[in-house]
């Protein structure tokens, strides 16, 4: 049996752009992708900390060091520039894999630079 678990999280990133007239996706600075382990085209769940909206989309790489967090397409109506968002990626693990899995959390500063990296502890019991 596989269990769904948090793979990685980008915490409190600040939205830098919202473009409704785009085919969809979220653009994320390549530095944040590298640090979190998230990859281009990966499905993510995005939660807006300012209004509580949540939506799923997929990742497009942004320019390295740009601090870009751009929400595109219909989802751009669910957030706004300056809003803080949490970006979550999930994975499916066997119980054996889950026992040692440590999700990576990247905490952003106000310019979407890496302020802190946290590795969550694996579960005490699976």
C-alpha positions, -999 to 999 in steps of 0.1 A, spaced: 0 0 0 12 35 -8 6 65 14 5 101 3 29 123 21 44 158 20 75 158 -3 85 195 0 71 229 9 80 264 0 67 285 30 56 321 29 67 330 -6 55 364 -18 36 365 -51 54 388 -75 31 386 -105 -4 374 -114 -12 369 -151 -48 358 -160 -40 358 -197 -16 329 -196 -23 292 -201 -17 283 -165 10 273 -140 31 288 -112 65 302 -120 90 296 -92 126 309 -90 150 281 -99 169 286 -67 138 277 -47 131 247 -68 167 234 -64 165 240 -26 132 223 -22 137 194 -46 106 204 -66 109 201 -104 94 216 -135 59 202 -145 54 188 -110 19 192 -96 16 214 -66 -10 226 -42 -8 264 -35 -24 280 -4 -28 317 -2 -22 329 34 -40 362 29 -74 349 17 -74 311 23 -78 301 -13 -62 268 -24 -56 256 -59 -36 230 -78 -13 238 -107 21 228 -122 55 243 -119 74 264 -145 110 274 -137 116 310 -131 149 328 -136 175 318 -110 178 345 -83 149 365 -96 126 358 -66 98 351 -91 66 336 -78 41 342 -106 6 327 -106 -9 323 -141 -42 315 -157 -74 312 -138 -56 307 -105 -43 344 -108 -79 354 -97 -74 334 -65 -43 354 -53 -27 388 -58 7 404 -59 21 407 -24 1 378 -10 21 352 9 16 316 -4 26 281 7 35 258 -21 32 220 -14 44 190 -33 34 155 -24 47 120 -30 35 84 -26 56 62 -4 56 26 8 55 22 46 92 14 45 100 46 26 77 67 48 95 55 79 126 73 68 112 102 47 121 137 57 102 164 39 122 195 30 107 229 39 121 261 25 111 293 44 113 325 23 121 360 33 102 390 20 122 389 -13 117 351 -18 153 343 -8 159 313 13 157 323 49 157 289 64 158 252 54 140 227 76 139 189 74 109 175 91 114 144 112 101 111 99 70 97 116 75 81 150 53 52 138 41 41 104 
